Amino acid sequence: MKQFENIWDWLSNLLLPQSNDTIKVVVLCFVTATTFWFFNALNDNYSTRISYPIKFTYQDSSLVVVEELPQRVSINVNGGGWNLLRKTFWFTIEPVEVPLEDPVNQKYILGSSLYSLIADQMTEVQLNFIETDTLNIEIDSLRSAKAKLFIDSTTISLAQDYRITSAINKSHDSAIFTGPERFIKNVPSELKIEIEEENISSEYDEDIYLPTFGSSLVNRNPVEINVQFRVSKFIQQELMLPFEKINAPEDSNAYIFNDSLARISFQIQEELAGNYNLDSIRLAVDYEQISQKDSVTKPIILSLPQILKDKKITIDSIKLQYEKP
């Protein structure tokens, strides 16, 4: 009796430290009654819904789960309050193993088909029915594919008047992709590497991640490649240069040229614009190529400095008159 009084005083001071004795008695009576009601109610039988753990199993190790498989199923059960409380809160329930015979082609399982599996494992409570209608399954075969890597220089965005002036170097020429077959089948035999940077005007040296073709489950080897190339700015140059005359006929004096200089134009790297000798550029008019129809000819190039030999050079035509002697 003394022990009960001590518990009573402790609860009174804990719950209602500032209240008078009458209020303390009323509240503690309410708490005591509620506790007795709760424990007494647990002795009755109930029908309720609980979440029950499941685990899918399959034999083939060369498979990969594309979407996380369901881990629980909602079921309706009958049982005593104490048993239901244990199943719901107090104890870890071993999941029911659900075998998959053809996991790649089996896209779903009806919840009702799990009745016997779960019922055989359950003790102390009675399984009424499976509330979950359908369990979706996303499992695929594991595949690999090799792709050759290439870069299309025409799609690289350069700043105005800039051009690529070196080879485009890649750290890897190919890559291997491994993952679910539904994604790997989208890997092409030749994979174009996209350079997203725009208006490039300086040396390019960047690491570019390879695509995953829509899924983080796709593994790449390598994950990224390094791409390097140089660029230079090009400027337009125009020169007025004298020209020689070759294959002159006996009446060459009858040919009167309107201009004594020929105009040539080309684009050249800005830093190389003054690094050549004008005297090394030799032009000539070949009398045998003069058009008899309109008396127009275009000078030909006899020699160029090495620095201009890979440049696209434009030469204006020259008009002339022929006066019979």
C-alpha positions in Angstrom: 0.0 0.0 0.0 2.8 2.3 0.8 4.4 1.7 -2.6 1.2 2.6 -4.4 1.0 5.8 -2.5 4.6 6.7 -3.5 3.7 6.1 -7.2 0.6 8.2 -6.8 2.5 11.1 -5.3 5.2 10.8 -8.0 2.6 11.0 -10.8 0.9 13.9 -9.1 4.0 15.9 -8.9 5.1 15.0 -12.5 1.8 15.8 -14.2 0.3 18.5 -12.0 3.0 20.1 -9.9 1.2 23.4 -9.4 -2.4 22.0 -9.1 -4.4 21.5 -5.9 -5.1 18.0 -4.5 -8.7 17.8 -6.0 -7.6 18.4 -9.5 -4.7 16.0 -9.1 -7.0 13.3 -8.0 -9.4 13.8 -10.9 -6.7 13.8 -13.5 -4.9 10.8 -12.1 -8.2 8.9 -11.9 -8.7 9.7 -15.6 -5.2 8.5 -16.5 -5.7 5.3 -14.5 -9.0 4.6 -16.1 -7.7 5.2 -19.6 -4.8 2.9 -18.9 -7.0 0.1 -17.6 -9.4 0.6 -20.6 -6.5 0.4 -23.1 -5.0 -2.8 -21.7 -8.4 -4.3 -21.4 -9.2 -3.4 -25.1 -6.1 -5.2 -26.2 -7.8 -8.5 -25.1 -10.5 -8.1 -27.9 -10.3 -9.2 -31.5 -9.9 -6.7 -34.3 -9.8 -6.4 -38.1 -7.2 -4.0 -39.3 -4.8 -3.1 -42.1 -1.1 -3.7 -41.6 2.0 -3.2 -43.9 3.7 -6.5 -44.4 7.3 -6.8 -45.7 8.1 -8.8 -48.9 11.4 -9.7 -50.7 11.6 -10.7 -54.3 14.1 -13.4 -55.2 15.5 -14.6 -58.5 18.3 -16.9 -59.7 20.1 -15.1 -62.6 22.9 -12.8 -61.3 23.2 -11.1 -64.7 20.1 -9.1 -64.0 19.7 -5.5 -62.7 16.8 -3.8 -61.0 15.7 -0.8 -63.0 13.1 0.6 -60.6 13.2 -0.2 -56.9 11.1 -3.2 -56.2 8.1 -3.0 -53.8 9.2 -3.9 -50.2 5.9 -4.0 -48.5 2.3 -5.0 -49.2 -0.9 -3.9 -47.5 -2.9 -6.7 -46.0 -6.1 -7.0 -43.9 -6.0 -9.3 -40.9 -8.0 -10.4 -37.9 -6.4 -11.0 -34.5 -6.2 -10.1 -30.8 -5.2 -6.6 -29.9 -1.9 -7.8 -28.3 -0.9 -9.8 -31.3 -1.8 -7.0 -33.8 0.3 -4.6 -31.6 3.3 -6.9 -31.8 3.0 -7.3 -35.5 2.7 -3.6 -36.1 5.2 -2.0 -33.6 7.2 -4.2 -31.4 8.9 -6.9 -33.5 10.7 -7.1 -36.7 8.8 -9.3 -39.1 10.7 -11.5 -41.5 9.8 -10.6 -45.1 7.9 -13.1 -47.2 10.2 -14.3 -50.1 8.5 -13.9 -53.5 10.3 -16.0 -56.2 10.4 -14.7 -59.7 10.7 -17.3 -62.4 11.0 -14.9 -65.4 11.9 -11.5 -63.9 12.8 -9.8 -67.2 9.5 -10.5 -68.8 7.4 -10.5 -65.7 6.3 -6.9 -65.4 3.9 -7.1 -62.5 2.4 -9.5 -59.8 -1.2 -9.4 -58.6 -1.4 -8.8 -54.9 -3.9 -11.6 -54.5 -1.4 -14.2 -55.7 0.7 -13.6 -52.6 -2.2 -14.8 -50.3 -0.9 -18.3 -49.6 2.8 -17.2 -49.2 1.8 -14.7 -46.5 -0.8 -16.8 -44.9 1.6 -19.7 -44.4 4.1 -17.5 -42.6 1.7 -15.6 -40.4 1.0 -16.9 -36.8 -1.3 -15.5 -34.1 -3.3 -13.5 -36.6 -5.7 -14.4 -39.5 -5.1 -13.1 -43.0 -8.3 -11.9 -44.5 -7.2 -10.6 -47.9 -4.4 -8.7 -49.7 -5.4 -5.0 -50.1 -2.6 -4.1 -52.6 -3.9 -4.7 -56.1 -0.7 -4.8 -58.2 3.1 -4.9 -57.6 5.1 -3.5 -60.5 8.4 -5.2 -61.4 11.2 -3.5 -63.4 14.1 -5.9 -63.9 16.3 -6.1 -67.0 19.2 -8.1 -68.4 22.7 -6.6 -67.8 24.4 -5.8 -71.1 27.5 -4.0 -72.4 28.2 -2.1 -75.6 31.3 -0.4 -77.0 31.1 2.9 -78.9 33.7 4.7 -80.9 34.0 8.3 -79.9 34.2 11.2 -82.4 33.9 14.9 -82.5 32.4 16.9 -85.4 34.5 20.0 -85.7 31.9 21.8 -87.7 29.5 21.8 -84.7 32.0 23.5 -82.4 30.9 27.0 -81.5 33.8 29.4 -82.1 34.0 33.2 -81.6 33.7 35.3 -84.7 36.7 35.1 -87.0 38.2 32.2 -85.0 39.2 28.8 -86.4 40.6 25.5 -85.0 44.3 25.5 -85.8 45.3 22.1 -84.4 44.2 18.5 -84.3 41.3 17.7 -81.9 42.9 15.4 -79.4 40.8 13.0 -77.2 42.1 11.1 -74.2 40.1 8.0 -75.3 38.9 6.8 -78.7 36.2 4.5 -77.4 34.1 3.8 -74.3 32.2 0.8 -72.9 28.7 1.2 -71.4 27.2 -1.4 -69.1 23.7 -1.4 -67.7 20.1 -2.5 -68.2 19.5 -3.7 -71.8 16.6 -1.2 -72.4 19.2 1.6 -72.1 22.2 -0.1 -73.6 20.4 -0.8 -76.8 20.4 3.0 -77.4 24.2 3.2 -77.4 25.3 3.8 -81.0 28.4 2.2 -82.5 29.8 5.7 -83.0 29.1 8.3 -80.3 29.4 12.0 -81.1 30.9 14.0 -78.3 29.1 17.3 -77.8 31.1 20.4 -76.8 28.6 22.6 -75.2 30.8 25.7 -74.6 30.0 28.5 -77.0 32.1 31.3 -78.6 35.4 29.6 -77.9 38.3 32.0 -78.4 41.2 30.4 -76.5 42.9 27.0 -76.2 40.3 24.4 -75.3 41.2 21.8 -72.6 38.2 20.3 -70.8 36.9 17.1 -69.4 33.5 16.0 -70.9 31.3 13.5 -69.2 29.9 10.7 -71.4 26.1 10.3 -71.5 24.2 7.7 -69.4 21.4 7.2 -72.0 18.7 8.1 -69.6 19.6 6.1 -66.5 22.0 6.4 -63.6 22.3 2.6 -63.7 24.4 2.8 -66.9 28.1 2.5 -66.0 30.7 4.2 -68.3 34.3 3.3 -68.8 35.7 5.9 -68.9 33.2 8.2 -67.2 34.7 11.3 -68.9 37.2 12.1 -71.7 39.6 15.0 -72.0 39.4 17.1 -75.2 42.0 19.5 -76.4 42.5 21.8 -79.4 43.9 25.3 -80.2 42.2 28.1 -81.9 43.4 31.4 -83.6 41.8 34.5 -84.8 42.0 35.1 -88.6 42.0 38.4 -90.3 41.4 39.4 -94.0 44.4 40.7 -95.9 44.5 42.3 -99.4 47.6 43.0 -101.5 48.2 44.7 -104.8 51.1 43.0 -106.5 52.8 43.2 -109.9 52.5 40.3 -112.2 54.8 38.7 -114.8 53.8 37.8 -118.3 54.4 34.3 -119.8 53.8 32.6 -123.1 53.8 36.0 -124.8 52.9 35.9 -128.5 54.8 37.9 -131.2 52.1 40.6 -131.1 52.2 40.8 -127.3 52.6 44.6 -127.6 49.1 44.8 -128.9 47.8 43.6 -125.5 47.2 46.6 -123.3 46.4 45.8 -119.7 44.1 48.2 -117.8 46.0 47.5 -114.5 49.6 46.9 -113.8 48.9 45.3 -110.4 46.7 42.4 -109.4 44.6 42.3 -106.3 44.9 39.2 -104.1 43.1 38.5 -100.8 43.2 35.8 -98.2 42.6 35.1 -94.5 45.5 34.5 -92.2 46.1 34.0 -88.5 46.4 37.4 -86.9 49.7 36.6 -85.2 51.2 35.5 -88.6 50.0 38.4 -90.6 53.4 40.1 -91.0 55.6 37.0 -91.0 56.2 36.6 -94.7 58.1 38.3 -97.5 56.0 40.0 -100.2 58.8 39.4 -102.8 58.2 35.6 -102.4 54.7 36.0 -103.9 55.0 35.7 -107.7 52.0 36.2 -110.0 51.8 35.8 -113.7 49.5 36.4 -116.7 49.6 33.5 -119.2 48.7 34.9 -122.6 47.5 31.5 -123.6 44.7 31.7 -121.0 43.4 35.1 -122.1 39.8 34.8 -123.1 39.2 35.8 -126.7 35.6 36.4 -125.9 35.8 39.2 -123.3 39.5 39.9 -123.1 39.7 39.0 -119.4 42.3 36.9 -117.6 43.1 35.9 -114.1 46.7 35.9 -112.9 48.1 32.6 -111.8 50.3 31.9 -108.8 53.9 31.0 -109.6 55.2 30.9 -106.0 54.1 31.5 -102.4 55.8 31.6 -99.1 55.2 28.4 -97.0 53.0 30.3 -94.6 50.4 31.0 -97.3 50.4 27.6 -99.1 47.5 26.3 -97.1 45.5 29.5 -97.4 42.5 30.1 -99.8 43.7 32.9 -102.0 41.4 35.0 -104.2 42.8 36.8 -107.2 40.8 39.4 -109.1 40.6 39.2 -112.9 42.4 41.7 -115.1 40.8 43.4 -118.0 42.8 44.1 -121.1 42.4 45.5 -124.6 43.8 44.1 -127.9 44.8 46.6 -130.5 45.8 45.2 -133.9 49.1 46.6 -135.0 
